[in-house]
Amino acid sequence: MNLAEWGVVGLVALAVFSPKHLPELARTLSKTLLMARKLSHEVKNTLDQAAEKTLLEEKEQKAKAADAAYEAPSKVSPHKTHQILP
């Protein structure tokens, strides 16, 4: 909003609310907006932490799967490299 629009909002507020009640209204609005901002930051942080945890769990699962595939015994015995044919 530009300065002229804020001026119109201020004049309407003066017309609707008495000048006595404007400071109280401004404080209440300010507190409400601050509370909403804090809540939105909390929600964002919670979602970020959940996403990070999910990514870490996926990486751990992939690493475990890669380790299991690497450590899996092969069907060919390493000791039987030569066969004696009759």
N, C-alpha and C positions, 0 to 999 in steps of 0.2 A: 504494500500500500504506500502511496506517496503522501507527502505532507498535507496536500489539500484534502485527501480522503480522511486522514486522521483528524483534521480539523472539523470535518463534517460529523465524524463519529463523536468527537468531543462536544459539539453543539447539541447533537441529539441526546447525548447522555445528560447534559445540563438541563435540557427541556424535560426529559423523562424523570430523572432523579433530581432531587434538590441538591444544591451545592453542599449541604451538610453531609449528605450520604455518599457523595462521590469518593472521598478518601477511603472510607470503609469498603466501598464496592471495589475500588482499585486494589486494596490490600487483599481482599478475598479472592479476586481474580488472579492476582499475582501468586498467591499461595497455591491456588488450584492448578495454575499452569506449571509451577515448580514441581508440585506433586506428580503431575502427569508426565513431566520430563523425566523425573527420577524413576517412575514406574517403567517408562519406555526403555530407559537405559538398563534397568534390571532385566527386563524381558529379553532385550538384545544380548546381554551378557550370558544369560541362561541358555539361550539358543546357540550362541557361539560355543559355549562350553560343551553342550550336548553334541554339536557337530564335530568338534575337535575330538571328543571321546570316541565317537563313532568311527572317525577316520583312523584313529590309533588302533582301535579294535580290529578294523579291516586289515590294516598293515600287519598286525600281529598274526592274524589268521593266515594271511598270505605267506608270511615268513615261516610259520609252523608247517604249512603245507609244502613249502619248498624244502625245508629241513627233512620232513618225512619222506619226500620223494628222493632226496639225496641219500638218506640213510637206509632206504628200503633195500632188503637183500635181493640180489639178482638171482635169477634161476640158474645161472651157470656158476658152478663152483670155481673159485679162483685157483684151487689146488689141483683141479683136473684139467690141466692144459694139454696133456697128451693122451691120446687113446692108443692102446696097443691093439692092432688088428691081427686076427689069426692068419 
